[in-house]
Every structure is written in C-alpha cells, then in structure tokens.
C-alpha cells in the first residue's frame, strides 16, 4: 500500500486555493492514553485542523519544550510503542480522512528499521514524517524508502540556516518545509516575531514546496499573524497544554476541539 503524500499536497493546495493558510495540529501518541490520543486527533480535526502530526514520544526530546516533554513522559510511562503510533495513525486517518504525519527523532526509526517503519506507516495510511534531527546529508536511505512507499519527508529549517543550507534542505524534502520560527524549543510565546517571516521568505526563494511555521503559536491572533506570510500554521504545545490543564479527558477533548476552532478562524483572517 502506498502512503498519502498526495493527500498532504492536495490538502495544502486546497487551503491555498481558499486564500488561507492550513492549520496543522501536533499531538503526541499515547497521551493521555493511546485511545485518548486517537480521540484528541479526531477532536482537533472536528475543530478545523487540516493536517495532523502525531508525535512519537521520546525520552530525550531535543526540540520539545516542557509541555510536550510532560506529555511524552506520561505516554512513555503508559508503555507506548511504535505499534501504538501506527495504530494512532491508522485509526485517526480512517476516522477523519485528513493527512496524518509522524513527527519523530531519528533514533527510534533507526532501531526499528527504516524499511519496516516506512512500510508500516504507509500501510497505516500515513502521509509522511517530520524528522527534526536527521541531517540531510545522512538521509538518503530514509528518503529512498519514503519515496518507495509514497511518504513525504519533511525537514526543519531554522533562522540560523544560511541560504545555501536552506537550498540543500529544501531540495531533499517533500510535502512541505517546517520553518521553526525561533531558535530554541517548542512552547507557546507572546510573539512569533519577525524572524519567522524572514525565514519563510528566504526558504521560499529556494523551493516551490509550501512553507509552514511552527514553534510558538497558541491563539487566533498569532495564527492570523503567521497565516499572513506562511502556507501553514503548526500548533502543538497549546493543544497539549489544553489537555494537561483539563480536569478530565472529556474536558480535554472539548478544549482541544474549541482551540482548533479558534485557530482555524485565525488562519482564515490572515
């Protein structure tokens, strides 16, 4: 079975045709439970998310701030495995029909086996992977198997990336480019800042892929600000915090659905 890279591309193109940015939601697998995470994905899509990133929980996440680290710890203590991540992708995709990506550090894939991971992700209906710590120059094996199975390879660019480096990264990627709006770890911020807009402009000069911005967006105003210059707005910590702060799972699902609705409104105001 082939993965859903084409669904990802068409979803981003549809948002562009509607003169808006796409809303991309991030949620970790296994948090608060495997079933709870699947329900959360359904909730953010019901609220208006166009694309969902399912995080593969990691014991030493270098990009993730304290909110996502807390959720990852809960998932790992609950015994979440790669099989549970694949189940989350499968059930979320079957229930919603939106593109579902996996965001993961490289080490778990390397241990699991690249061919096995890509084959299982494609079979589950996944659209691809976001790989924040895989150097482009070491990505050939991954990209070969991802291409074979119809999966996108999304690389992360940062404000520190020089133009020549940006061109190398974007030439190797597919699906979209993940532009980290600020140096540092994930988390909500008061302002997403000018760095993000400059980075999007420099990245667009190297590629025709959509450029989507993450790290820091937590409300409708910020979503509208980023939607003014980016093809997609990526939100993670704000969704996870909504669930962590909720008194119970039902309230958490209502909170993420409501937040997705607010953000979906924001990306349409651009």
ABEGO torsion letter per residue (X at the ends): XBBAAAAAAAAAAAAAAAGBBBBBBBBBBGOABAAAAAAAAAAAAAAGBABBBBBBBBABBAABBAAAAAAAAAAAAAGBBAAAAAAAAAAAAAAAGBBBBBBBBAAAAAAAEAAAAAAAAAAAGBAEBBBAABBAAAAAAAAAAAAAAGBBBBBBBBAABBAAAAAAAAAABBGBBBBBABBEBBEBBABAEAAAAAAAAAAAAABABBBBBBGGBABAAAAAAAAAABABBBBAAAAAAAAAABABAAAAAAAAAAAAAAAAAAAAAX
